Amino acid sequence: MIETFKHIQFTLESTPHLLRLGRLFAETVLIQVDRHEYYLTFDKGHLVNLAEGPSRKIPWRFALRTDAEALEKFWQARPEPGFHDIFGLVKIGRGRIDGDILSLVKNLRFFKEVMGLARANEEVAA
């Protein structure tokens, strides 16, 4: 899982429109997958630090909690309904969002597109 987040970090640096969208976002986000915790620290839209948890010393602004199977389906090139969006995961009971929801909503497009960076690329048939 940490390799996927490193891929997101690398891809984010070469995605100028996302860096522009996230230019005001400087927070730490908790992603919990099953019992594993990952802390993603953003500064001005850049993913500057990845840390594995659990840790009671790392403060986070909001959390996305889900299971590994749901996240794997979310990261497919064409996710099935319910797995296409972080709020879709919540709606179908496969995810939960905790913490400062206002911070998430103010940066919703940025966060959703950053999480989508790990989606598998699909070859387009000619």
DSSP file (Angstrom, degrees, kcal/mol; ACC not computed):
  #  RESIDUE AA STRUCTURE BP1 BP2  ACC     N-H-->O    O-->H-N    N-H-->O    O-->H-N    TCO  KAPPA ALPHA  PHI   PSI    X-CA   Y-CA   Z-CA
    1    1 A M     >        0   0    0      0, 0.0     4,-1.9     0, 0.0     3,-0.3   0.000 360.0 360.0 360.0 -39.4    0.0    0.0    0.0
    2    2 A I  H  >  +     0   0    0      1,-0.2     4,-2.0     2,-0.2     5,-0.1   0.845 360.0  57.2 -63.5 -30.6    2.8    2.4    0.8
    3    3 A E  H  > S+     0   0    0      2,-0.2     4,-2.1     1,-0.2    -1,-0.2   0.877 104.0  52.7 -65.7 -36.6    4.1    1.9   -2.7
    4    4 A T  H  > S+     0   0    0     -3,-0.3     4,-2.2     2,-0.2    -2,-0.2   0.910 109.4  48.3 -64.2 -42.0    0.8    3.0   -4.1
    5    5 A F  H  X S+     0   0    0     -4,-1.9     4,-2.3     2,-0.2    -2,-0.2   0.851 109.5  52.7 -68.5 -32.8    1.0    6.2   -2.0
    6    6 A K  H  X S+     0   0    0     -4,-2.0     4,-2.5     2,-0.2    -1,-0.2   0.881 108.0  51.8 -66.5 -37.1    4.5    6.8   -3.2
    7    7 A H  H  X S+     0   0    0     -4,-2.1     4,-2.8     2,-0.2     5,-0.2   0.913 109.4  49.6 -62.7 -42.7    3.2    6.4   -6.8
    8    8 A I  H  X S+     0   0    0     -4,-2.2     4,-2.6     2,-0.2    -2,-0.2   0.924 110.4  50.7 -60.4 -44.5    0.6    9.0   -6.0
    9    9 A Q  H  X S+     0   0    0     -4,-2.3     4,-1.3     2,-0.2    38,-0.2   0.919 113.2  44.7 -59.7 -45.7    3.3   11.3   -4.6
   10   10 A F  H  X S+     0   0    0     -4,-2.5     4,-0.6     1,-0.2    -2,-0.2   0.921 115.3  47.2 -65.9 -45.0    5.4   10.9   -7.7
   11   11 A T  H >< S+     0   0    0     -4,-2.8     3,-1.0     1,-0.2    -2,-0.2   0.866 106.0  59.1 -66.7 -37.2    2.5   11.4  -10.1
   12   12 A L  H >< S+     0   0    0     -4,-2.6     3,-1.7     1,-0.3     7,-0.2   0.877  98.6  59.0 -59.5 -38.5    1.2   14.4   -8.2
   13   13 A E  H 3< S+     0   0    0     -4,-1.3    -1,-0.3     1,-0.3    -2,-0.2   0.746 107.9  46.0 -65.0 -22.8    4.5   16.3   -8.8
   14   14 A S  T << S+     0   0    0     -3,-1.0    -1,-0.3    -4,-0.6    -2,-0.2   0.076  94.4  85.0-106.8  23.9    4.0   16.0  -12.5
   15   15 A T    X>  -     0   0    0     -3,-1.7     4,-1.8     1,-0.1     3,-0.9  -0.769  54.0-178.7-124.8  84.6    0.4   17.0  -12.5
   16   16 A P  H 3> S+     0   0    0      0, 0.0     4,-2.2     0, 0.0     5,-0.2   0.826  78.1  57.5 -57.8 -36.9    0.4   20.9  -12.6
   17   17 A H  H 3> S+     0   0    0      1,-0.2     4,-2.1     2,-0.2     5,-0.1   0.866 108.3  47.6 -66.3 -31.8   -3.4   21.3  -12.5
   18   18 A L  H <> S+     0   0    0     -3,-0.9     4,-2.4     2,-0.2    -1,-0.2   0.884 109.0  52.9 -73.4 -37.5   -3.6   19.4   -9.2
   19   19 A L  H  < S+     0   0    0     -4,-1.8    -2,-0.2    -7,-0.2    -1,-0.2   0.875 111.1  48.2 -62.7 -35.4   -0.7   21.4   -7.7
   20   20 A R  H >< S+     0   0    0     -4,-2.2     3,-1.2    -5,-0.2    -2,-0.2   0.923 111.3  49.6 -69.0 -44.1   -2.6   24.5   -8.6
   21   21 A L  H 3< S+     0   0    0     -4,-2.1     3,-0.4     1,-0.2    -2,-0.2   0.872 116.5  42.3 -61.0 -36.9   -5.9   23.1   -7.1
   22   22 A G  T >< S+     0   0    0     -4,-2.4     3,-2.3     1,-0.2    -1,-0.2   0.281  76.5 114.1 -95.4  11.5   -4.1   22.2   -3.9
   23   23 A R  T <  S+     0   0    0     -3,-1.2    -1,-0.2     1,-0.3    -2,-0.1   0.714  84.4  41.4 -59.6 -21.0   -2.0   25.3   -3.5
   24   24 A L  T 3  S+     0   0    0     -3,-0.4     2,-0.7    -4,-0.2    -1,-0.3   0.354  92.3 103.4-103.7   3.9   -3.9   26.3   -0.4
   25   25 A F    <   +     0   0    0     -3,-2.3    20,-1.8    18,-0.1    19,-0.4  -0.791  32.3 155.2 -95.7 116.3   -4.0   22.8    1.1
   26   26 A A        +     0   0    0     -2,-0.7     2,-0.3    17,-0.2    17,-0.2  -0.725  31.7 113.9-139.1  84.8   -1.6   22.1    3.9
   27   27 A E        -     0   0    0     -2,-0.3    15,-3.2    15,-0.1     2,-0.5  -0.925  61.1-114.9-146.3 165.7   -2.9   19.3    6.1
   28   28 A T  E     -A   41   0A   0     -2,-0.3    33,-3.2    13,-0.3    34,-0.7  -0.942  30.9-162.3-107.0 132.7   -2.2   15.8    7.2
   29   29 A V  E     -Ab  40  62A   0     11,-2.9    11,-2.9    -2,-0.5     2,-0.5  -0.932  10.3-140.5-117.7 136.4   -4.8   13.2    6.2
   30   30 A L  E     -Ab  39  63A   0     32,-2.2    34,-2.6    -2,-0.4     2,-0.6  -0.855  13.5-170.6 -96.4 125.8   -5.2    9.7    7.7
   31   31 A I  E     -Ab  38  64A   0      7,-3.1     7,-2.1    -2,-0.5     2,-0.6  -0.971   7.0-168.1-113.1 115.4   -6.0    6.9    5.3
   32   32 A Q  E     -Ab  37  65A   0     32,-2.7    34,-2.9    -2,-0.6     2,-0.6  -0.919   6.3-174.8-108.6 121.5   -6.9    3.8    7.2
   33   33 A V  E >   -Ab  36  66A   0      3,-2.6     3,-2.5    -2,-0.6     2,-0.3  -0.955  67.3 -49.2-117.6 112.3   -7.1    0.6    5.2
   34   34 A D  T 3  S-     0   0    0     32,-2.6    32,-0.1    -2,-0.6    33,-0.0  -0.492 123.9 -25.2  55.4-117.7   -8.4   -2.3    7.3
   35   35 A R  T 3  S+     0   0    0     -2,-0.3     2,-0.4    -3,-0.1    -1,-0.3   0.397 118.8  99.9-101.8   2.5   -6.2   -2.0   10.4
   36   36 A H  E <   -A   33   0A   0     -3,-2.5    -3,-2.6    16,-0.0     2,-0.4  -0.721  57.7-154.8 -94.1 138.2   -3.3   -0.2    8.7
   37   37 A E  E     -A   32   0A   0     -2,-0.4    16,-3.1    -5,-0.2     2,-0.4  -0.914   9.8-173.9-116.2 139.5   -2.9    3.5    9.0
   38   38 A Y  E     -AC  31  52A   0     -7,-2.1    -7,-3.1    -2,-0.4     2,-0.6  -0.999  11.5-152.5-131.9 132.1   -1.1    5.9    6.5
   39   39 A Y  E     -AC  30  51A   0     12,-3.4    12,-2.0    -2,-0.4     2,-0.6  -0.920   8.0-166.6-108.8 118.9   -0.5    9.5    7.1
   40   40 A L  E     -AC  29  50A   0    -11,-2.9   -11,-2.9    -2,-0.6     2,-0.6  -0.923   5.8-161.0-107.2 117.5   -0.3   11.7    4.0
   41   41 A T  E     -AC  28  49A   0      8,-2.8     7,-1.9    -2,-0.6     8,-1.4  -0.884   7.4-167.9-105.0 121.0    1.1   15.2    4.8
   42   42 A F  E     - C   0  47A   0    -15,-3.2     2,-0.4    -2,-0.6     5,-0.2  -0.812   9.4-174.6-106.4 144.8    0.4   17.9    2.1
   43   43 A D  E >  S- C   0  46A   0      3,-2.6     3,-1.9    -2,-0.3   -17,-0.2  -0.922  77.1 -22.4-140.2 115.0    2.0   21.3    1.9
   44   44 A K  T 3  S-     0   0    0    -19,-0.4   -18,-0.2    -2,-0.4   -21,-0.1   0.870 128.7 -49.3  52.7  41.1    0.7   23.7   -0.7
   45   45 A G  T 3  S+     0   0    0    -20,-1.8     2,-0.4     1,-0.3    -1,-0.3   0.266 114.7 116.0  86.9 -12.0   -0.6   20.8   -2.8
   46   46 A H  E <   -C   43   0A   0     -3,-1.9    -3,-2.6   -21,-0.2     2,-1.2  -0.733  68.5-130.0 -91.1 138.1    2.6   18.8   -2.6
   47   47 A L  E     +C   42   0A   0     -2,-0.4    -5,-0.2   -38,-0.2     3,-0.1  -0.757  37.6 169.9 -84.6  99.0    2.6   15.4   -0.8
   48   48 A V  E     +     0   0A   0     -7,-1.9     2,-0.3    -2,-1.2    -1,-0.2   0.665  54.6  23.9 -93.2 -18.1    5.6   16.1    1.3
   49   49 A N  E     -C   41   0A   0     -8,-1.4    -8,-2.8    -3,-0.1     2,-0.4  -0.986  50.6-167.8-153.3 139.8    5.5   13.1    3.7
   50   50 A L  E     +C   40   0A   0     -2,-0.3     2,-0.4   -10,-0.2   -10,-0.2  -0.995  18.2 176.6-122.0 128.8    4.2    9.6    3.9
   51   51 A A  E     -C   39   0A   0    -12,-2.0   -12,-3.4    -2,-0.4     2,-0.3  -0.997  22.8-137.0-135.7 139.6    4.2    7.8    7.3
   52   52 A E  E     +C   38   0A   0     -2,-0.4   -14,-0.2   -14,-0.2   -16,-0.0  -0.712  43.6 156.1 -91.0 145.9    2.9    4.5    8.3
   53   53 A G  S    S-     0   0    0    -16,-3.1   -16,-0.2    -2,-0.3     2,-0.1  -0.328  73.1-177.2-113.5-163.6    1.0    4.2   11.6
   54   54 A P        +     0   0    0      0, 0.0     2,-0.3     0, 0.0    -2,-0.1   0.414  60.6 153.4 -79.9 152.3   -0.5    3.7   13.9
   55   55 A S        -     0   0    0     -2,-0.1     3,-0.2     3,-0.1    -2,-0.1  -0.966  37.0-167.5-148.7 129.7    0.7    6.8   15.7
   56   56 A R  S    S+     0   0    0     -2,-0.3    -1,-0.1     1,-0.2    -3,-0.0   0.464  90.1  66.1 -90.0  -3.2   -0.9    8.9   18.4
   57   57 A K  S    S+     0   0    0      1,-0.1    -1,-0.2     2,-0.1    -2,-0.0   0.616  82.9  79.8 -93.7 -14.1    1.7   11.6   17.8
   58   58 A I  S    S-     0   0    0     -3,-0.2     2,-0.2     2,-0.0    -3,-0.1  -0.836  72.1-149.7 -98.7 109.9    0.7   12.5   14.2
   59   59 A P        -     0   0    0      0, 0.0     2,-0.3     0, 0.0   -31,-0.1  -0.559  14.8-165.7 -76.9 142.1   -2.3   14.9   14.2
   60   60 A W        -     0   0    0     -2,-0.2   -31,-0.2     1,-0.1     3,-0.1  -0.923  22.3-147.6-128.3 154.5   -4.6   14.6   11.2
   61   61 A R  S    S-     0   0    0    -33,-3.2    39,-3.0     1,-0.3     2,-0.3   0.896  80.9  -5.9 -88.0 -46.1   -7.3   16.9    9.9
   62   62 A F  E     -bD  29  99A   0    -34,-0.7   -32,-2.2    37,-0.3     2,-0.4  -0.969  65.1-141.9-146.7 162.8   -9.7   14.3    8.4
   63   63 A A  E     -bD  30  98A   0     35,-2.6    35,-1.9    -2,-0.3     2,-0.5  -0.963   5.9-156.8-130.9 142.5   -9.6   10.5    7.8
   64   64 A L  E     -bD  31  97A   0    -34,-2.6   -32,-2.7    -2,-0.4     2,-0.5  -0.985  20.3-171.4-113.4 118.8  -10.8    8.2    5.1
   65   65 A R  E     +bD  32  96A   0     31,-3.1    31,-2.2    -2,-0.5     2,-0.3  -0.945  21.3 133.8-116.2 129.1  -11.3    4.7    6.5
   66   66 A T  E     -bD  33  95A   0    -34,-2.9   -32,-2.6    -2,-0.5     2,-0.3  -0.884  49.3 -92.6-154.9-177.5  -12.0    1.7    4.2
   67   67 A D     >  -     0   0    0     27,-0.8     4,-2.2    -2,-0.3     5,-0.2  -0.741  34.6-112.7-108.2 161.6  -11.1   -1.8    3.5
   68   68 A A  H  > S+     0   0    0     -2,-0.3     4,-2.3     1,-0.2     5,-0.2   0.869 114.5  52.2 -62.0 -40.2   -8.4   -3.1    1.1
   69   69 A E  H  > S+     0   0    0      1,-0.2     4,-2.1     2,-0.2    -1,-0.2   0.914 110.7  47.7 -64.4 -42.1  -10.8   -4.7   -1.3
   70   70 A A  H  > S+     0   0    0      2,-0.2     4,-2.3     1,-0.2    -2,-0.2   0.902 112.6  48.8 -65.2 -40.9  -12.9   -1.6   -1.6
   71   71 A L  H  X S+     0   0    0     -4,-2.2     4,-1.8     2,-0.2    -1,-0.2   0.873 109.1  53.1 -68.2 -36.0   -9.8    0.6   -2.2
   72   72 A E  H  < S+     0   0    0     -4,-2.3    -1,-0.2     2,-0.2    -2,-0.2   0.910 111.1  46.3 -62.9 -42.0   -8.6   -1.9   -4.8
   73   73 A K  H >< S+     0   0    0     -4,-2.1     3,-1.3     1,-0.2    -2,-0.2   0.873 109.0  55.7 -67.3 -36.6  -11.9   -1.6   -6.6
   74   74 A F  H 3< S+     0   0    0     -4,-2.3    -1,-0.2     1,-0.2    -2,-0.2   0.865 106.5  51.9 -60.5 -37.0  -11.8    2.2   -6.3
   75   75 A W  T 3< S+     0   0    0     -4,-1.8    45,-2.4    -5,-0.1    -1,-0.2   0.350  83.4 114.3 -87.2   6.3   -8.4    2.2   -8.0
   76   76 A Q  S <  S-     0   0    0     -3,-1.3    46,-0.1    43,-0.2    43,-0.1  -0.389  80.9-112.6 -70.3 157.3   -9.5    0.2  -11.0
   77   77 A A  S    S+     0   0    0      1,-0.3    45,-0.1    44,-0.1    -1,-0.1   0.900 112.7  19.5 -58.4 -42.4   -9.5    2.0  -14.4
   78   78 A R  S    S-     0   0    0     -5,-0.0    -1,-0.3     0, 0.0    -3,-0.1  -0.763  88.4-157.7-128.7  85.4  -13.3    1.9  -14.5
   79   79 A P        -     0   0    0      0, 0.0     5,-0.1     0, 0.0     3,-0.1  -0.286  21.1-112.0 -65.7 147.3  -14.6    1.3  -11.0
   80   80 A E    >   -     0   0    0      1,-0.2     3,-2.2    -7,-0.2     4,-0.3  -0.322  54.0 -67.3 -72.0 162.1  -18.1   -0.1  -10.6
   81   81 A P  T 3  S+     0   0    0      0, 0.0    -1,-0.2     0, 0.0     0, 0.0  -0.199 125.1  25.2 -54.0 137.4  -20.9    2.0   -9.2
   82   82 A G  T 3  S+     0   0    0     -3,-0.1    10,-0.3    -8,-0.0     3,-0.2  -0.015 115.8  65.3  96.3 -28.5  -20.3    2.9   -5.5
   83   83 A F  S <  S+     0   0    0     -3,-2.2    -7,-0.1     1,-0.1    -3,-0.1   0.343  79.1  83.2-103.7   4.0  -16.5    2.4   -5.8
   84   84 A H  S    S+     0   0    0     -4,-0.3     2,-0.3    -5,-0.1    -1,-0.1   0.596  96.8  28.3 -83.2 -12.2  -16.0    5.4   -8.2
   85   85 A D  S  > S-     0   0    0     -3,-0.2     4,-1.9     1,-0.1     5,-0.1  -0.982  75.8-118.7-151.2 151.8  -15.9    8.0   -5.5
   86   86 A I  H  > S+     0   0    0     -2,-0.3     4,-1.3     1,-0.2    -1,-0.1   0.874 119.8  47.9 -64.6 -34.7  -14.9    8.4   -1.8
   87   87 A F  H  > S+     0   0    0      1,-0.2     4,-2.5     2,-0.2    -1,-0.2   0.782 105.8  59.6 -75.0 -25.2  -18.5    9.4   -0.9
   88   88 A G  H  > S+     0   0    0      2,-0.2     4,-2.1     1,-0.2     6,-0.2   0.896 102.3  52.8 -63.9 -40.3  -19.7    6.4   -3.0
   89   89 A L  H  <>S+     0   0    0     -4,-1.9     5,-2.7     1,-0.2     6,-1.0   0.900 110.9  46.9 -61.0 -40.6  -17.6    4.2   -0.7
   90   90 A V  H ><5S+     0   0    0     -4,-1.3     3,-1.3     4,-0.3    -2,-0.2   0.923 109.7  53.5 -65.9 -44.3  -19.4    5.8    2.3
   91   91 A K  H 3<5S+     0   0    0     -4,-2.5    -2,-0.2     1,-0.3    -1,-0.2   0.867 110.7  45.2 -61.9 -37.8  -22.8    5.4    0.7
   92   92 A I  T 3<5S-     0   0    0     -4,-2.1    -1,-0.3   -10,-0.3    -2,-0.2   0.399 118.8-109.4 -89.1   5.3  -22.4    1.7    0.1
   93   93 A G  T < 5S+     0   0    0     -3,-1.3    -3,-0.2    -4,-0.2    -2,-0.1   0.665  91.9 108.6  82.1  16.6  -21.1    1.1    3.6
   94   94 A R  S   <S+     0   0    0     -5,-2.7   -27,-0.8    -6,-0.2     2,-0.3   0.327  77.4  34.7-107.1   6.4  -17.5    0.4    2.5
   95   95 A G  E     -D   66   0A   0     -6,-1.0     2,-0.3   -29,-0.2   -29,-0.2  -0.979  57.9-158.3-153.3 164.1  -15.9    3.6    3.8
   96   96 A R  E     -D   65   0A   0    -31,-2.2   -31,-3.1    -2,-0.3     2,-0.5  -0.994   8.0-151.6-146.1 141.9  -16.1    6.2    6.5
   97   97 A I  E     +D   64   0A   0     -2,-0.3     2,-0.3   -33,-0.2   -33,-0.2  -0.973  22.0 176.2-117.7 126.3  -15.0    9.8    6.7
   98   98 A D  E     +D   63   0A   0    -35,-1.9   -35,-2.6    -2,-0.5     2,-0.3  -0.817  36.8  27.6-123.8 163.2  -14.0   11.3   10.1
   99   99 A G  E    S+D   62   0A   0     -2,-0.3     2,-1.4   -37,-0.2   -37,-0.3  -0.615 107.1   8.0  96.3-148.0  -12.6   14.5   11.4
  100  100 A D     >  +     0   0    0    -39,-3.0     4,-1.4    -2,-0.3     3,-0.4  -0.583  58.1 178.3 -79.9  90.4  -12.9   18.0    9.9
  101  101 A I  H  > S+     0   0    0     -2,-1.4     4,-3.0     1,-0.2     5,-0.2   0.835  77.6  62.0 -63.7 -33.5  -15.4   17.5    7.1
  102  102 A L  H  > S+     0   0    0      1,-0.2     4,-2.6     2,-0.2    -1,-0.2   0.905 101.8  51.4 -60.5 -41.6  -15.3   21.2    6.2
  103  103 A S  H  > S+     0   0    0     -3,-0.4     4,-0.9     2,-0.2    -1,-0.2   0.903 112.3  47.0 -61.8 -40.7  -11.5   20.9    5.4
  104  104 A L  H >< S+     0   0    0     -4,-1.4     3,-0.8     2,-0.2     7,-0.2   0.947 112.9  47.9 -63.9 -48.9  -12.3   18.0    3.1
  105  105 A V  H >< S+     0   0    0     -4,-3.0     3,-1.2     1,-0.3     4,-0.3   0.874 107.9  55.0 -64.3 -37.8  -15.2   19.7    1.4
  106  106 A K  H 3< S+     0   0    0     -4,-2.6    -1,-0.3     1,-0.3    -2,-0.2   0.764 122.7  29.1 -65.2 -23.8  -13.2   22.9    0.8
  107  107 A N  T <X S+     0   0    0     -4,-0.9     4,-2.7    -3,-0.8    -1,-0.3  -0.043  85.3 126.4-123.4  29.2  -10.5   20.8   -0.9
  108  108 A L  H <> S+     0   0    0     -3,-1.2     4,-2.9     1,-0.2     5,-0.3   0.913  71.5  47.0 -60.9 -50.3  -12.8   18.0   -2.3
  109  109 A R  H  > S+     0   0    0     -4,-0.3     4,-2.3     1,-0.2     5,-0.2   0.926 114.6  48.6 -60.8 -43.6  -11.8   18.1   -5.9
  110  110 A F  H  > S+     0   0    0      2,-0.2     4,-2.4     1,-0.2    -2,-0.2   0.954 114.7  44.0 -59.2 -51.8   -8.1   18.2   -5.1
  111  111 A F  H  X S+     0   0    0     -4,-2.7     4,-2.5    -7,-0.2     5,-0.2   0.906 113.9  49.6 -64.4 -42.3   -8.3   15.3   -2.6
  112  112 A K  H  X S+     0   0    0     -4,-2.9     4,-1.6    -5,-0.2    -1,-0.2   0.902 113.5  46.2 -64.3 -39.9  -10.6   13.1   -4.8
  113  113 A E  H  X S+     0   0    0     -4,-2.3     4,-0.6    -5,-0.3    -1,-0.2   0.866 110.8  52.8 -72.1 -34.4   -8.3   13.6   -7.8
  114  114 A V  H >< S+     0   0    0     -4,-2.4     3,-1.3    -5,-0.2     4,-0.3   0.940 110.2  47.5 -63.7 -45.9   -5.2   12.9   -5.8
  115  115 A M  H >< S+     0   0    0     -4,-2.5     3,-0.9     1,-0.3    -1,-0.2   0.841 108.6  56.8 -63.4 -31.5   -6.7    9.6   -4.6
  116  116 A G  H >< S+     0   0    0     -4,-1.6     3,-2.0     1,-0.2    -1,-0.3   0.590  82.2  86.4 -75.6 -10.3   -7.7    8.8   -8.2
  117  117 A L  T << S+     0   0    0     -3,-1.3    -1,-0.2    -4,-0.6    -2,-0.2   0.746  83.5  58.9 -62.2 -21.6   -4.0    9.2   -9.3
  118  118 A A  T <  S+     0   0    0     -3,-0.9    -1,-0.3    -4,-0.3    -2,-0.1   0.445  78.2 123.8 -86.7   0.3   -3.5    5.5   -8.4
  119  119 A R  S <  S-     0   0    0     -3,-2.0   -43,-0.2     1,-0.1   -42,-0.1  -0.349  72.0-105.3 -62.9 140.9   -6.2    4.4  -10.8
  120  120 A A        -     0   0    0    -45,-2.4     2,-0.3     1,-0.1    -1,-0.1  -0.394  33.1-118.8 -64.8 139.2   -5.0    1.9  -13.3
  121  121 A N        -     0   0    0     -2,-0.1     2,-0.5    -3,-0.1   -44,-0.1  -0.645  25.7-145.5 -79.8 137.5   -4.6    3.3  -16.8
  122  122 A E        -     0   0    0     -2,-0.3     2,-0.2   -45,-0.1    -1,-0.0  -0.895  13.9-122.1-108.4 131.5   -6.8    1.6  -19.4
  123  123 A E        -     0   0    0     -2,-0.5     2,-0.5     1,-0.1     0, 0.0  -0.514  25.0-133.7 -69.7 134.0   -5.6    1.1  -22.9
  124  124 A V        -     0   0    0     -2,-0.2     2,-0.2     2,-0.0    -1,-0.1  -0.794  16.6-130.2 -92.8 125.8   -7.9    2.8  -25.4
  125  125 A A              0   0    0     -2,-0.5    -1,-0.0     1,-0.1     0, 0.0  -0.523 360.0 360.0 -75.2 140.5   -8.9    0.6  -28.3
  126  126 A A              0   0    0     -2,-0.2    -1,-0.1     0, 0.0    -2,-0.0   0.467 360.0 360.0 -80.0 360.0   -8.4    2.3  -31.7
